[in-house]
Amino acid sequence: MEIDRIENALDRLPDILKKNLHRNLCTCNDVPKMDIIKAIVNGATTVQQIKIQTYATTGSGCCTQQVERLIECICSS
């Protein structure tokens, strides 16, 4: 069930990354942090895959490092 996978992903994040889940992480394209987390939960494991699924990082790219950190935390075993 997706809710369980999302909760598992959130459990992997440091507390600082659990803040403001519904606010935009990518301000250029209005992509909320939670949309990026859902994309990772659904199999996106690279910035390029996140870009394709959510359009995050396609503006100025200022959110790329944050997207990389989310991937790193959620995909680590």
PDB file of N, H, CA, C and O in Angstrom:
ATOM      1  N   MET A   1       0.848  -1.183   0.000  1.00  0.00           N
ATOM      2  CA  MET A   1       0.000   0.000   0.000  1.00  0.00           C
ATOM      3  C   MET A   1       0.893   1.246   0.000  1.00  0.00           C
ATOM      4  O   MET A   1       1.888   1.306   0.722  1.00  0.00           O
ATOM      5  N   GLU A   2       0.531   2.226  -0.808  1.00  0.00           N
ATOM      6  H   GLU A   2      -0.278   2.178  -1.394  1.00  0.00           H
ATOM      7  CA  GLU A   2       1.380   3.410  -0.957  1.00  0.00           C
ATOM      8  C   GLU A   2       1.544   4.185   0.345  1.00  0.00           C
ATOM      9  O   GLU A   2       2.619   4.724   0.607  1.00  0.00           O
ATOM     10  N   ILE A   3       0.510   4.250   1.154  1.00  0.00           N
ATOM     11  H   ILE A   3      -0.363   3.812   0.941  1.00  0.00           H
ATOM     12  CA  ILE A   3       0.610   5.003   2.412  1.00  0.00           C
ATOM     13  C   ILE A   3       1.688   4.409   3.305  1.00  0.00           C
ATOM     14  O   ILE A   3       2.459   5.141   3.926  1.00  0.00           O
ATOM     15  N   ASP A   4       1.744   3.083   3.371  1.00  0.00           N
ATOM     16  H   ASP A   4       1.118   2.489   2.866  1.00  0.00           H
ATOM     17  CA  ASP A   4       2.779   2.426   4.178  1.00  0.00           C
ATOM     18  C   ASP A   4       4.169   2.714   3.624  1.00  0.00           C
ATOM     19  O   ASP A   4       5.106   2.939   4.390  1.00  0.00           O
ATOM     20  N   ARG A   5       4.310   2.710   2.303  1.00  0.00           N
ATOM     21  H   ARG A   5       3.549   2.528   1.681  1.00  0.00           H
ATOM     22  CA  ARG A   5       5.612   2.996   1.691  1.00  0.00           C
ATOM     23  C   ARG A   5       6.020   4.441   1.935  1.00  0.00           C
ATOM     24  O   ARG A   5       7.198   4.727   2.146  1.00  0.00           O
ATOM     25  N   ILE A   6       5.062   5.346   1.907  1.00  0.00           N
ATOM     26  H   ILE A   6       4.105   5.114   1.736  1.00  0.00           H
ATOM     27  CA  ILE A   6       5.364   6.756   2.181  1.00  0.00           C
ATOM     28  C   ILE A   6       5.770   6.930   3.639  1.00  0.00           C
ATOM     29  O   ILE A   6       6.734   7.636   3.934  1.00  0.00           O
ATOM     30  N   GLU A   7       5.046   6.294   4.548  1.00  0.00           N
ATOM     31  H   GLU A   7       4.263   5.720   4.309  1.00  0.00           H
ATOM     32  CA  GLU A   7       5.406   6.388   5.970  1.00  0.00           C
ATOM     33  C   GLU A   7       6.792   5.813   6.214  1.00  0.00           C
ATOM     34  O   GLU A   7       7.564   6.370   6.995  1.00  0.00           O
ATOM     35  N   ASN A   8       7.117   4.707   5.556  1.00  0.00           N
ATOM     36  H   ASN A   8       6.490   4.255   4.921  1.00  0.00           H
ATOM     37  CA  ASN A   8       8.447   4.120   5.678  1.00  0.00           C
ATOM     38  C   ASN A   8       9.510   5.089   5.168  1.00  0.00           C
ATOM     39  O   ASN A   8      10.565   5.240   5.784  1.00  0.00           O
ATOM     40  N   ALA A   9       9.233   5.741   4.052  1.00  0.00           N
ATOM     41  H   ALA A   9       8.376   5.618   3.551  1.00  0.00           H
ATOM     42  CA  ALA A   9      10.172   6.714   3.494  1.00  0.00           C
ATOM     43  C   ALA A   9      10.361   7.887   4.451  1.00  0.00           C
ATOM     44  O   ALA A   9      11.483   8.347   4.658  1.00  0.00           O
ATOM     45  N   LEU A  10       9.280   8.364   5.027  1.00  0.00           N
ATOM     46  H   LEU A  10       8.368   7.990   4.858  1.00  0.00           H
ATOM     47  CA  LEU A  10       9.368   9.488   5.966  1.00  0.00           C
ATOM     48  C   LEU A  10      10.169   9.101   7.203  1.00  0.00           C
ATOM     49  O   LEU A  10      10.892   9.927   7.761  1.00  0.00           O
ATOM     50  N   ASP A  11      10.043   7.853   7.633  1.00  0.00           N
ATOM     51  H   ASP A  11       9.456   7.182   7.180  1.00  0.00           H
ATOM     52  CA  ASP A  11      10.808   7.385   8.791  1.00  0.00           C
ATOM     53  C   ASP A  11      12.308   7.426   8.534  1.00  0.00           C
ATOM     54  O   ASP A  11      13.090   7.530   9.479  1.00  0.00           O
ATOM     55  N   ARG A  12      12.716   7.347   7.292  1.00  0.00           N
ATOM     56  H   ARG A  12      12.080   7.262   6.524  1.00  0.00           H
ATOM     57  CA  ARG A  12      14.143   7.353   6.933  1.00  0.00           C
ATOM     58  C   ARG A  12      14.744   8.762   6.909  1.00  0.00           C
ATOM     59  O   ARG A  12      15.964   8.925   6.903  1.00  0.00           O
ATOM     60  N   LEU A  13      13.885   9.763   6.895  1.00  0.00           N
ATOM     61  H   LEU A  13      12.893   9.630   6.900  1.00  0.00           H
ATOM     62  CA  LEU A  13      14.373  11.141   6.783  1.00  0.00           C
ATOM     63  C   LEU A  13      14.794  11.700   8.133  1.00  0.00           C
ATOM     64  O   LEU A  13      14.168  11.400   9.150  1.00  0.00           O
ATOM     65  N   PRO A  14      15.855  12.515   8.155  1.00  0.00           N
ATOM     66  CA  PRO A  14      16.180  13.253   9.373  1.00  0.00           C
ATOM     67  C   PRO A  14      15.049  14.233   9.680  1.00  0.00           C
ATOM     68  O   PRO A  14      14.322  14.651   8.779  1.00  0.00           O
ATOM     69  N   ASP A  15      14.908  14.589  10.923  1.00  0.00           N
ATOM     70  H   ASP A  15      15.498  14.249  11.655  1.00  0.00           H
ATOM     71  CA  ASP A  15      13.808  15.465  11.337  1.00  0.00           C
ATOM     72  C   ASP A  15      13.725  16.749  10.519  1.00  0.00           C
ATOM     73  O   ASP A  15      12.628  17.207  10.202  1.00  0.00           O
ATOM     74  N   ILE A  16      14.851  17.325  10.179  1.00  0.00           N
ATOM     75  H   ILE A  16      15.743  16.953  10.437  1.00  0.00           H
ATOM     76  CA  ILE A  16      14.845  18.591   9.442  1.00  0.00           C
ATOM     77  C   ILE A  16      14.184  18.436   8.070  1.00  0.00           C
ATOM     78  O   ILE A  16      13.562  19.376   7.573  1.00  0.00           O
ATOM     79  N   LEU A  17      14.315  17.255   7.457  1.00  0.00           N
ATOM     80  H   LEU A  17      14.820  16.492   7.860  1.00  0.00           H
ATOM     81  CA  LEU A  17      13.721  17.033   6.140  1.00  0.00           C
ATOM     82  C   LEU A  17      12.244  16.661   6.215  1.00  0.00           C
ATOM     83  O   LEU A  17      11.558  16.615   5.195  1.00  0.00           O
ATOM     84  N   LYS A  18      11.762  16.397   7.418  1.00  0.00           N
ATOM     85  H   LYS A  18      12.319  16.434   8.247  1.00  0.00           H
ATOM     86  CA  LYS A  18      10.338  16.066   7.600  1.00  0.00           C
ATOM     87  C   LYS A  18       9.480  17.318   7.729  1.00  0.00           C
ATOM     88  O   LYS A  18       8.253  17.231   7.752  1.00  0.00           O
ATOM     89  N   LYS A  19      10.110  18.463   7.811  1.00  0.00           N
ATOM     90  H   LYS A  19      11.107  18.533   7.792  1.00  0.00           H
ATOM     91  CA  LYS A  19       9.378  19.720   7.958  1.00  0.00           C
ATOM     92  C   LYS A  19       8.839  20.188   6.607  1.00  0.00           C
ATOM     93  O   LYS A  19       9.431  19.920   5.562  1.00  0.00           O
ATOM     94  N   ASN A  20       7.727  20.877   6.646  1.00  0.00           N
ATOM     95  H   ASN A  20       7.246  21.095   7.495  1.00  0.00           H
ATOM     96  CA  ASN A  20       7.153  21.539   5.463  1.00  0.00           C
ATOM     97  C   ASN A  20       6.938  20.595   4.286  1.00  0.00           C
ATOM     98  O   ASN A  20       7.268  20.932   3.149  1.00  0.00           O
ATOM     99  N   LEU A  21       6.392  19.425   4.554  1.00  0.00           N
ATOM    100  H   LEU A  21       6.124  19.151   5.478  1.00  0.00           H
ATOM    101  CA  LEU A  21       6.215  18.417   3.508  1.00  0.00           C
ATOM    102  C   LEU A  21       5.298  18.875   2.383  1.00  0.00           C
ATOM    103  O   LEU A  21       5.453  18.443   1.241  1.00  0.00           O
ATOM    104  N   HIS A  22       4.356  19.735   2.691  1.00  0.00           N
ATOM    105  H   HIS A  22       4.230  20.086   3.619  1.00  0.00           H
ATOM    106  CA  HIS A  22       3.396  20.150   1.664  1.00  0.00           C
ATOM    107  C   HIS A  22       3.726  21.517   1.065  1.00  0.00           C
ATOM    108  O   HIS A  22       2.961  22.054   0.264  1.00  0.00           O
ATOM    109  N   ARG A  23       4.864  22.070   1.458  1.00  0.00           N
ATOM    110  H   ARG A  23       5.486  21.634   2.108  1.00  0.00           H
ATOM    111  CA  ARG A  23       5.313  23.321   0.838  1.00  0.00           C
ATOM    112  C   ARG A  23       6.192  22.994  -0.360  1.00  0.00           C
ATOM    113  O   ARG A  23       6.740  21.897  -0.460  1.00  0.00           O
ATOM    114  N   ASN A  24       6.318  23.942  -1.253  1.00  0.00           N
ATOM    115  H   ASN A  24       5.873  24.833  -1.172  1.00  0.00           H
ATOM    116  CA  ASN A  24       7.100  23.718  -2.465  1.00  0.00           C
ATOM    117  C   ASN A  24       8.576  23.556  -2.155  1.00  0.00           C
ATOM    118  O   ASN A  24       9.185  24.410  -1.511  1.00  0.00           O
ATOM    119  N   LEU A  25       9.140  22.462  -2.613  1.00  0.00           N
ATOM    120  H   LEU A  25       8.645  21.768  -3.135  1.00  0.00           H
ATOM    121  CA  LEU A  25      10.586  22.295  -2.570  1.00  0.00           C
ATOM    122  C   LEU A  25      11.172  22.946  -3.813  1.00  0.00           C
ATOM    123  O   LEU A  25      12.207  23.608  -3.752  1.00  0.00           O
ATOM    124  N   CYS A  26      10.497  22.749  -4.943  1.00  0.00           N
ATOM    125  H   CYS A  26       9.656  22.211  -4.992  1.00  0.00           H
ATOM    126  CA  CYS A  26      10.891  23.396  -6.198  1.00  0.00           C
ATOM    127  C   CYS A  26       9.962  24.592  -6.400  1.00  0.00           C
ATOM    128  O   CYS A  26       8.805  24.438  -6.791  1.00  0.00           O
ATOM    129  N   THR A  27      10.481  25.763  -6.130  1.00  0.00           N
ATOM    130  H   THR A  27      11.421  25.888  -5.813  1.00  0.00           H
ATOM    131  CA  THR A  27       9.644  26.960  -6.238  1.00  0.00           C
ATOM    132  C   THR A  27       9.455  27.401  -7.692  1.00  0.00           C
ATOM    133  O   THR A  27       8.454  28.039  -8.018  1.00  0.00           O
ATOM    134  N   CYS A  28      10.394  27.070  -8.556  1.00  0.00           N
ATOM    135  H   CYS A  28      11.207  26.552  -8.291  1.00  0.00           H
ATOM    136  CA  CYS A  28      10.265  27.465  -9.967  1.00  0.00           C
ATOM    137  C   CYS A  28       9.046  26.809 -10.611  1.00  0.00           C
ATOM    138  O   CYS A  28       8.347  27.433 -11.408  1.00  0.00           O
ATOM    139  N   ASN A  29       8.799  25.561 -10.266  1.00  0.00           N
ATOM    140  H   ASN A  29       9.368  25.054  -9.618  1.00  0.00           H
ATOM    141  CA  ASN A  29       7.720  24.804 -10.903  1.00  0.00           C
ATOM    142  C   ASN A  29       6.622  24.390  -9.925  1.00  0.00           C
ATOM    143  O   ASN A  29       5.795  23.536 -10.243  1.00  0.00           O
ATOM    144  N   ASP A  30       6.612  24.993  -8.738  1.00  0.00           N
ATOM    145  H   ASP A  30       7.284  25.687  -8.479  1.00  0.00           H
ATOM    146  CA  ASP A  30       5.573  24.723  -7.737  1.00  0.00           C
ATOM    147  C   ASP A  30       5.419  23.235  -7.442  1.00  0.00           C
ATOM    148  O   ASP A  30       4.310  22.704  -7.497  1.00  0.00           O
ATOM    149  N   VAL A  31       6.522  22.562  -7.130  1.00  0.00           N
ATOM    150  H   VAL A  31       7.422  22.994  -7.085  1.00  0.00           H
ATOM    151  CA  VAL A  31       6.494  21.134  -6.823  1.00  0.00           C
ATOM    152  C   VAL A  31       6.676  20.955  -5.311  1.00  0.00           C
ATOM    153  O   VAL A  31       7.742  21.256  -4.775  1.00  0.00           O
ATOM    154  N   PRO A  32       5.642  20.468  -4.627  1.00  0.00           N
ATOM    155  CA  PRO A  32       5.756  20.253  -3.186  1.00  0.00           C
ATOM    156  C   PRO A  32       6.749  19.130  -2.854  1.00  0.00           C
ATOM    157  O   PRO A  32       6.941  18.205  -3.643  1.00  0.00           O
ATOM    158  N   LYS A  33       7.360  19.225  -1.699  1.00  0.00           N
ATOM    159  H   LYS A  33       7.204  19.976  -1.058  1.00  0.00           H
ATOM    160  CA  LYS A  33       8.304  18.211  -1.246  1.00  0.00           C
ATOM    161  C   LYS A  33       7.645  16.830  -1.255  1.00  0.00           C
ATOM    162  O   LYS A  33       8.285  15.843  -1.618  1.00  0.00           O
ATOM    163  N   MET A  34       6.386  16.756  -0.864  1.00  0.00           N
ATOM    164  H   MET A  34       5.866  17.557  -0.570  1.00  0.00           H
ATOM    165  CA  MET A  34       5.695  15.472  -0.794  1.00  0.00           C
ATOM    166  C   MET A  34       5.574  14.824  -2.168  1.00  0.00           C
ATOM    167  O   MET A  34       5.618  13.598  -2.261  1.00  0.00           O
ATOM    168  N   ASP A  35       5.424  15.601  -3.233  1.00  0.00           N
ATOM    169  H   ASP A  35       5.388  16.597  -3.157  1.00  0.00           H
ATOM    170  CA  ASP A  35       5.367  15.035  -4.584  1.00  0.00           C
ATOM    171  C   ASP A  35       6.698  14.381  -4.949  1.00  0.00           C
ATOM    172  O   ASP A  35       6.728  13.341  -5.608  1.00  0.00           O
ATOM    173  N   ILE A  36       7.778  14.988  -4.524  1.00  0.00           N
ATOM    174  H   ILE A  36       7.754  15.832  -3.988  1.00  0.00           H
ATOM    175  CA  ILE A  36       9.105  14.430  -4.792  1.00  0.00           C
ATOM    176  C   ILE A  36       9.290  13.139  -3.997  1.00  0.00           C
ATOM    177  O   ILE A  36       9.810  12.154  -4.521  1.00  0.00           O
ATOM    178  N   ILE A  37       8.869  13.144  -2.748  1.00  0.00           N
ATOM    179  H   ILE A  37       8.447  13.944  -2.323  1.00  0.00           H
ATOM    180  CA  ILE A  37       8.955  11.936  -1.918  1.00  0.00           C
ATOM    181  C   ILE A  37       8.125  10.812  -2.535  1.00  0.00           C
ATOM    182  O   ILE A  37       8.577   9.668  -2.589  1.00  0.00           O
ATOM    183  N   LYS A  38       6.928  11.125  -2.996  1.00  0.00           N
ATOM    184  H   LYS A  38       6.561  12.054  -2.952  1.00  0.00           H
ATOM    185  CA  LYS A  38       6.079  10.105  -3.637  1.00  0.00           C
ATOM    186  C   LYS A  38       6.746   9.550  -4.891  1.00  0.00           C
ATOM    187  O   LYS A  38       6.673   8.348  -5.148  1.00  0.00           O
ATOM    188  N   ALA A  39       7.387  10.401  -5.666  1.00  0.00           N
ATOM    189  H   ALA A  39       7.446  11.377  -5.458  1.00  0.00           H
ATOM    190  CA  ALA A  39       8.089   9.932  -6.864  1.00  0.00           C
ATOM    191  C   ALA A  39       9.210   8.969  -6.495  1.00  0.00           C
ATOM    192  O   ALA A  39       9.413   7.961  -7.173  1.00  0.00           O
ATOM    193  N   ILE A  40       9.939   9.274  -5.425  1.00  0.00           N
ATOM    194  H   ILE A  40       9.775  10.092  -4.875  1.00  0.00           H
ATOM    195  CA  ILE A  40      11.018   8.391  -4.966  1.00  0.00           C
ATOM    196  C   ILE A  40      10.433   7.057  -4.500  1.00  0.00           C
ATOM    197  O   ILE A  40      10.953   5.993  -4.838  1.00  0.00           O
ATOM    198  N   VAL A  41       9.365   7.120  -3.732  1.00  0.00           N
ATOM    199  H   VAL A  41       8.943   7.984  -3.458  1.00  0.00           H
ATOM    200  CA  VAL A  41       8.698   5.905  -3.249  1.00  0.00           C
ATOM    201  C   VAL A  41       8.228   5.048  -4.436  1.00  0.00           C
ATOM    202  O   VAL A  41       8.228   3.819  -4.361  1.00  0.00           O
ATOM    203  N   ASN A  42       7.837   5.697  -5.508  1.00  0.00           N
ATOM    204  H   ASN A  42       7.837   6.695  -5.569  1.00  0.00           H
ATOM    205  CA  ASN A  42       7.343   4.981  -6.681  1.00  0.00           C
ATOM    206  C   ASN A  42       8.442   4.608  -7.673  1.00  0.00           C
ATOM    207  O   ASN A  42       8.155   4.234  -8.810  1.00  0.00           O
ATOM    208  N   GLY A  43       9.692   4.710  -7.246  1.00  0.00           N
ATOM    209  H   GLY A  43       9.925   5.014  -6.322  1.00  0.00           H
ATOM    210  CA  GLY A  43      10.788   4.173  -8.056  1.00  0.00           C
ATOM    211  C   GLY A  43      11.792   5.141  -8.627  1.00  0.00           C
ATOM    212  O   GLY A  43      12.791   4.702  -9.197  1.00  0.00           O
ATOM    213  N   ALA A  44      11.581   6.430  -8.504  1.00  0.00           N
ATOM    214  H   ALA A  44      10.770   6.787  -8.041  1.00  0.00           H
ATOM    215  CA  ALA A  44      12.565   7.394  -9.020  1.00  0.00           C
ATOM    216  C   ALA A  44      13.783   7.397  -8.095  1.00  0.00           C
ATOM    217  O   ALA A  44      13.663   7.676  -6.902  1.00  0.00           O
ATOM    218  N   THR A  45      14.944   7.089  -8.650  1.00  0.00           N
ATOM    219  H   THR A  45      15.041   6.863  -9.619  1.00  0.00           H
ATOM    220  CA  THR A  45      16.149   7.010  -7.825  1.00  0.00           C
ATOM    221  C   THR A  45      17.247   7.963  -8.283  1.00  0.00           C
ATOM    222  O   THR A  45      18.355   7.941  -7.748  1.00  0.00           O
ATOM    223  N   THR A  46      16.938   8.801  -9.275  1.00  0.00           N
ATOM    224  H   THR A  46      16.037   8.819  -9.709  1.00  0.00           H
ATOM    225  CA  THR A  46      17.909   9.787  -9.752  1.00  0.00           C
ATOM    226  C   THR A  46      17.215  11.138  -9.914  1.00  0.00           C
ATOM    227  O   THR A  46      15.990  11.217 -10.004  1.00  0.00           O
ATOM    228  N   VAL A  47      18.006  12.174  -9.950  1.00  0.00           N
ATOM    229  H   VAL A  47      19.002  12.109  -9.877  1.00  0.00           H
ATOM    230  CA  VAL A  47      17.458  13.513 -10.174  1.00  0.00           C
ATOM    231  C   VAL A  47      16.763  13.554 -11.533  1.00  0.00           C
ATOM    232  O   VAL A  47      15.712  14.180 -11.668  1.00  0.00           O
ATOM    233  N   GLN A  48      17.333  12.900 -12.534  1.00  0.00           N
ATOM    234  H   GLN A  48      18.186  12.391 -12.425  1.00  0.00           H
ATOM    235  CA  GLN A  48      16.730  12.880 -13.865  1.00  0.00           C
ATOM    236  C   GLN A  48      15.334  12.246 -13.831  1.00  0.00           C
ATOM    237  O   GLN A  48      14.417  12.747 -14.481  1.00  0.00           O
ATOM    238  N   GLN A  49      15.166  11.164 -13.092  1.00  0.00           N
ATOM    239  H   GLN A  49      15.911  10.756 -12.564  1.00  0.00           H
ATOM    240  CA  GLN A  49      13.863  10.515 -12.980  1.00  0.00           C
ATOM    241  C   GLN A  49      12.868  11.404 -12.229  1.00  0.00           C
ATOM    242  O   GLN A  49      11.689  11.449 -12.578  1.00  0.00           O
ATOM    243  N   ILE A  50      13.338  12.105 -11.211  1.00  0.00           N
ATOM    244  H   ILE A  50      14.297  12.069 -10.928  1.00  0.00           H
ATOM    245  CA  ILE A  50      12.487  13.047 -10.484  1.00  0.00           C
ATOM    246  C   ILE A  50      12.062  14.169 -11.433  1.00  0.00           C
ATOM    247  O   ILE A  50      10.905  14.590 -11.438  1.00  0.00           O
ATOM    248  N   LYS A  51      13.000  14.636 -12.221  1.00  0.00           N
ATOM    249  H   LYS A  51      13.940  14.294 -12.217  1.00  0.00           H
ATOM    250  CA  LYS A  51      12.729  15.714 -13.187  1.00  0.00           C
ATOM    251  C   LYS A  51      11.628  15.298 -14.162  1.00  0.00           C
ATOM    252  O   LYS A  51      10.718  16.077 -14.445  1.00  0.00           O
ATOM    253  N   ILE A  52      11.712  14.086 -14.665  1.00  0.00           N
ATOM    254  H   ILE A  52      12.451  13.453 -14.435  1.00  0.00           H
ATOM    255  CA  ILE A  52      10.720  13.583 -15.628  1.00  0.00           C
ATOM    256  C   ILE A  52       9.344  13.460 -14.983  1.00  0.00           C
ATOM    257  O   ILE A  52       8.336  13.816 -15.594  1.00  0.00           O
ATOM    258  N   GLN A  53       9.300  12.959 -13.759  1.00  0.00           N
ATOM    259  H   GLN A  53      10.119  12.670 -13.263  1.00  0.00           H
ATOM    260  CA  GLN A  53       8.021  12.710 -13.097  1.00  0.00           C
ATOM    261  C   GLN A  53       7.367  13.952 -12.510  1.00  0.00           C
ATOM    262  O   GLN A  53       6.140  14.050 -12.476  1.00  0.00           O
ATOM    263  N   THR A  54       8.184  14.913 -12.041  1.00  0.00           N
ATOM    264  H   THR A  54       9.180  14.834 -12.069  1.00  0.00           H
ATOM    265  CA  THR A  54       7.602  16.033 -11.281  1.00  0.00           C
ATOM    266  C   THR A  54       7.936  17.409 -11.848  1.00  0.00           C
ATOM    267  O   THR A  54       7.310  18.396 -11.461  1.00  0.00           O
ATOM    268  N   TYR A  55       8.895  17.498 -12.744  1.00  0.00           N
ATOM    269  H   TYR A  55       9.404  16.696 -13.059  1.00  0.00           H
ATOM    270  CA  TYR A  55       9.423  18.763 -13.279  1.00  0.00           C
ATOM    271  C   TYR A  55      10.282  19.527 -12.269  1.00  0.00           C
ATOM    272  O   TYR A  55      10.745  20.629 -12.563  1.00  0.00           O
ATOM    273  N   ALA A  56      10.498  18.955 -11.087  1.00  0.00           N
ATOM    274  H   ALA A  56      10.122  18.060 -10.848  1.00  0.00           H
ATOM    275  CA  ALA A  56      11.409  19.595 -10.126  1.00  0.00           C
ATOM    276  C   ALA A  56      12.806  19.625 -10.726  1.00  0.00           C
ATOM    277  O   ALA A  56      13.188  18.711 -11.458  1.00  0.00           O
ATOM    278  N   THR A  57      13.552  20.642 -10.428  1.00  0.00           N
ATOM    279  H   THR A  57      13.242  21.384  -9.834  1.00  0.00           H
ATOM    280  CA  THR A  57      14.936  20.893 -10.858  1.00  0.00           C
ATOM    281  C   THR A  57      15.043  21.408 -12.289  1.00  0.00           C
ATOM    282  O   THR A  57      16.153  21.646 -12.764  1.00  0.00           O
ATOM    283  N   THR A  58      13.921  21.588 -12.995  1.00  0.00           N
ATOM    284  H   THR A  58      13.019  21.394 -12.609  1.00  0.00           H
ATOM    285  CA  THR A  58      14.014  22.019 -14.392  1.00  0.00           C
ATOM    286  C   THR A  58      14.048  23.534 -14.550  1.00  0.00           C
ATOM    287  O   THR A  58      14.256  24.033 -15.656  1.00  0.00           O
ATOM    288  N   GLY A  59      13.846  24.268 -13.466  1.00  0.00           N
ATOM    289  H   GLY A  59      13.676  23.862 -12.568  1.00  0.00           H
ATOM    290  CA  GLY A  59      13.917  25.726 -13.540  1.00  0.00           C
ATOM    291  C   GLY A  59      15.357  26.161 -13.362  1.00  0.00           C
ATOM    292  O   GLY A  59      16.209  25.860 -14.199  1.00  0.00           O
ATOM    293  N   SER A  60      15.631  26.858 -12.294  1.00  0.00           N
ATOM    294  H   SER A  60      14.939  27.103 -11.615  1.00  0.00           H
ATOM    295  CA  SER A  60      16.993  27.339 -12.039  1.00  0.00           C
ATOM    296  C   SER A  60      17.897  26.236 -11.491  1.00  0.00           C
ATOM    297  O   SER A  60      19.121  26.368 -11.507  1.00  0.00           O
ATOM    298  N   GLY A  61      17.295  25.150 -11.008  1.00  0.00           N
ATOM    299  H   GLY A  61      16.300  25.043 -10.995  1.00  0.00           H
ATOM    300  CA  GLY A  61      18.082  24.051 -10.459  1.00  0.00           C
ATOM    301  C   GLY A  61      18.486  24.242  -9.011  1.00  0.00           C
ATOM    302  O   GLY A  61      19.259  23.452  -8.470  1.00  0.00           O
ATOM    303  N   CYS A  62      17.968  25.286  -8.377  1.00  0.00           N
ATOM    304  H   CYS A  62      17.339  25.928  -8.816  1.00  0.00           H
ATOM    305  CA  CYS A  62      18.381  25.568  -6.999  1.00  0.00           C
ATOM    306  C   CYS A  62      17.916  24.492  -6.000  1.00  0.00           C
ATOM    307  O   CYS A  62      18.422  24.436  -4.879  1.00  0.00           O
ATOM    308  N   CYS A  63      16.970  23.649  -6.393  1.00  0.00           N
ATOM    309  H   CYS A  63      16.559  23.695  -7.304  1.00  0.00           H
ATOM    310  CA  CYS A  63      16.479  22.605  -5.493  1.00  0.00           C
ATOM    311  C   CYS A  63      17.180  21.268  -5.715  1.00  0.00           C
ATOM    312  O   CYS A  63      16.888  20.301  -5.012  1.00  0.00           O
ATOM    313  N   THR A  64      18.083  21.194  -6.664  1.00  0.00           N
ATOM    314  H   THR A  64      18.319  21.980  -7.236  1.00  0.00           H
ATOM    315  CA  THR A  64      18.721  19.924  -7.025  1.00  0.00           C
ATOM    316  C   THR A  64      19.393  19.259  -5.829  1.00  0.00           C
ATOM    317  O   THR A  64      19.252  18.052  -5.636  1.00  0.00           O
ATOM    318  N   GLN A  65      20.111  20.019  -5.034  1.00  0.00           N
ATOM    319  H   GLN A  65      20.225  21.000  -5.191  1.00  0.00           H
ATOM    320  CA  GLN A  65      20.814  19.439  -3.887  1.00  0.00           C
ATOM    321  C   GLN A  65      19.824  18.866  -2.873  1.00  0.00           C
ATOM    322  O   GLN A  65      20.089  17.821  -2.279  1.00  0.00           O
ATOM    323  N   GLN A  66      18.704  19.527  -2.672  1.00  0.00           N
ATOM    324  H   GLN A  66      18.490  20.376  -3.155  1.00  0.00           H
ATOM    325  CA  GLN A  66      17.698  19.021  -1.742  1.00  0.00           C
ATOM    326  C   GLN A  66      17.057  17.744  -2.279  1.00  0.00           C
ATOM    327  O   GLN A  66      16.795  16.817  -1.513  1.00  0.00           O
ATOM    328  N   VAL A  67      16.802  17.687  -3.576  1.00  0.00           N
ATOM    329  H   VAL A  67      17.014  18.440  -4.199  1.00  0.00           H
ATOM    330  CA  VAL A  67      16.250  16.480  -4.193  1.00  0.00           C
ATOM    331  C   VAL A  67      17.250  15.332  -4.048  1.00  0.00           C
ATOM    332  O   VAL A  67      16.861  14.210  -3.724  1.00  0.00           O
ATOM    333  N   GLU A  68      18.521  15.601  -4.282  1.00  0.00           N
ATOM    334  H   GLU A  68      18.838  16.512  -4.545  1.00  0.00           H
ATOM    335  CA  GLU A  68      19.555  14.577  -4.117  1.00  0.00           C
ATOM    336  C   GLU A  68      19.585  14.047  -2.688  1.00  0.00           C
ATOM    337  O   GLU A  68      19.745  12.846  -2.470  1.00  0.00           O
ATOM    338  N   ARG A  69      19.432  14.929  -1.733  1.00  0.00           N
ATOM    339  H   ARG A  69      19.302  15.905  -1.911  1.00  0.00           H
ATOM    340  CA  ARG A  69      19.438  14.518  -0.322  1.00  0.00           C
ATOM    341  C   ARG A  69      18.230  13.640   0.004  1.00  0.00           C
ATOM    342  O   ARG A  69      18.367  12.654   0.729  1.00  0.00           O
ATOM    343  N   LEU A  70      17.061  13.976  -0.514  1.00  0.00           N
ATOM    344  H   LEU A  70      16.950  14.776  -1.103  1.00  0.00           H
ATOM    345  CA  LEU A  70      15.881  13.140  -0.299  1.00  0.00           C
ATOM    346  C   LEU A  70      16.091  11.749  -0.891  1.00  0.00           C
ATOM    347  O   LEU A  70      15.773  10.747  -0.250  1.00  0.00           O
ATOM    348  N   ILE A  71      16.625  11.683  -2.109  1.00  0.00           N
ATOM    349  H   ILE A  71      16.884  12.496  -2.629  1.00  0.00           H
ATOM    350  CA  ILE A  71      16.900  10.396  -2.737  1.00  0.00           C
ATOM    351  C   ILE A  71      17.874   9.591  -1.877  1.00  0.00           C
ATOM    352  O   ILE A  71      17.661   8.405  -1.623  1.00  0.00           O
ATOM    353  N   GLU A  72      18.931  10.245  -1.439  1.00  0.00           N
ATOM    354  H   GLU A  72      19.104  11.208  -1.645  1.00  0.00           H
ATOM    355  CA  GLU A  72      19.957   9.589  -0.631  1.00  0.00           C
ATOM    356  C   GLU A  72      19.362   8.996   0.649  1.00  0.00           C
ATOM    357  O   GLU A  72      19.636   7.846   0.991  1.00  0.00           O
ATOM    358  N   CYS A  73      18.561   9.775   1.339  1.00  0.00           N
ATOM    359  H   CYS A  73      18.339  10.709   1.060  1.00  0.00           H
ATOM    360  CA  CYS A  73      17.989   9.313   2.614  1.00  0.00           C
ATOM    361  C   CYS A  73      16.963   8.194   2.420  1.00  0.00           C
ATOM    362  O   CYS A  73      16.967   7.203   3.151  1.00  0.00           O
ATOM    363  N   ILE A  74      16.105   8.359   1.449  1.00  0.00           N
ATOM    364  H   ILE A  74      16.101   9.164   0.855  1.00  0.00           H
ATOM    365  CA  ILE A  74      15.014   7.399   1.267  1.00  0.00           C
ATOM    366  C   ILE A  74      15.504   6.103   0.628  1.00  0.00           C
ATOM    367  O   ILE A  74      15.004   5.029   0.959  1.00  0.00           O
ATOM    368  N   CYS A  75      16.458   6.184  -0.267  1.00  0.00           N
ATOM    369  H   CYS A  75      16.864   7.057  -0.537  1.00  0.00           H
ATOM    370  CA  CYS A  75      16.912   4.997  -0.982  1.00  0.00           C
ATOM    371  C   CYS A  75      18.014   4.237  -0.258  1.00  0.00           C
ATOM    372  O   CYS A  75      18.347   3.120  -0.654  1.00  0.00           O
ATOM    373  N   SER A  76      18.581   4.807   0.779  1.00  0.00           N
ATOM    374  H   SER A  76      18.310   5.715   1.101  1.00  0.00           H
ATOM    375  CA  SER A  76      19.625   4.081   1.514  1.00  0.00           C
ATOM    376  C   SER A  76      18.985   2.933   2.288  1.00  0.00           C
ATOM    377  O   SER A  76      17.857   3.032   2.771  1.00  0.00           O
ATOM    378  N   SER A  77      19.730   1.859   2.387  1.00  0.00           N
ATOM    379  H   SER A  77      20.646   1.779   1.995  1.00  0.00           H
ATOM    380  CA  SER A  77      19.152   0.678   3.062  1.00  0.00           C
ATOM    381  C   SER A  77      19.420   0.630   4.531  1.00  0.00           C
ATOM    382  O   SER A  77      18.991  -0.306   5.206  1.00  0.00           O
TER     383      SER A  77
END
